[in-house]
Amino acid sequence: MTQHPPTADELLRSVTDTFGSEEPPSDDDSLITWGLDSITLMKIAGGWRRRGIPISFAELAKEPTLRAWRELLQAHVPATARPAERTPAAMSRRACEEECRRSSSRAAAVRASSVRRSW
């Protein structure tokens, strides 16, 4: 069985489940008032980073609401977790961007080696 990357909603649900309330916080409620503390916030950020989502403690602490975190997650969740972005056009764009990065790296390596040879 293949495991898919987590979606923003799955990640947020794992946070709201820890509050132990039958009614989850609204999108604009401060999660601090729901009992979120800095240690838990560090654990959340670390857990998300281990899952490949590069979000920092500071980004989460800046605006601790579900709405703000959903926006952060949607910007950082791997594309495979967002089916809407699996179109051929989007994949082609990503492939082009990757090739461009590789070309830039090769060009930089060539420039660096030519500078070394000129010494």
N, C-alpha and C positions, 0 to 999 in steps of 0.2 A: 504494500500500500504506500503510495507516495504522499508525503506530507506537504501541504501547500504553505507558503509563507503566510504569516498572520495578517488579517485585515485590520484596519483601524478600529472597526467596531469590536472585533474579537479582543484586541488589546485593551480597549477602554472597558469592555465588559469585565475583564479580569481585574481591573482596578476597582470598579464599582462593586463587584462581588465581595471585596474585602471589607466594605463598610457595614455589612451585616444587617442592612435595612431591607425591608420588603419593597420599599419605594426607592428607586435610584435617584441620585441627584439630577437636577435639571441641567441642561447644557450650560447655563450661565451661573449656576451655583459655584461659590468658591469651595474647592475641595478641602481647603484648610478648615472651614467651618464644619465639614463632615468628618473631621478627625484625621485628615492627612497631615503627617508630620515630616520633618526634613529627612529623618532616617528612612522612612517608607518611600519618600520621593527619590532618594538616592538608590534604593533597591529597584524601584520601577525603572529609572533611567538606565541602571546597570543591566537589568534583565532585558530591556529592549535593545540595548547595544549588543548584548550577547546573541540576540536573535537577528542581528544585522541591521538594526535601525539606528543610525547615528544621531541620536537626540541626547542632549546633555541635561544635567541636573538644572543648570541655569535657565535653559530654554523652558523646561517644565515649570520651574519656580516663578518665572516671569509673569505668567498668567495661568494659575492653577484652576482652569475650568475645563469641562469636557469639550466645549466648543473649540477653545484654543488648542487643546491637545489633539483633537481630531484633525484640525487644519495642519498642525505640525506633522502628524502621522501620515496624512494623505500626501504631504510633500516628500516624505522620506521612505514610505513603505515601498519595497521593491516592486517593480512594474509587474512582475508575474502575479502579484497579489491583487492587482487592479485589472480585471478582465477588459475594461473599456480601452486600455492602452495596448492591448495585444493585437492591434490592427497591423496589416502589412506596412502601411505608411509609417506608423510610429516605429516599427521594428527597423525599417529602412533608415529612418532618421537616426536611430540609435547606432545602427551599424556604421552609418556615415560618420557620426561623431567619434566612434571608437577608432575608425580608420584614420580620421584626421589627427586624433591624439597620437596614434602610433607613428604617423608620418612626421608629426612635429618632434617626437622623441628621436626618430632616426635622423632627422635633419639636425637636431641639436647635437647628437653624437658625432655626426660627420663634421660639423663646425668645430666641435671640441677637438677632434683628432687632427683636423687641419691646423688648428692653432698650435697644438703640441708639436706637430712636424715643423712648423715655421720657427720654432725656438732652436 
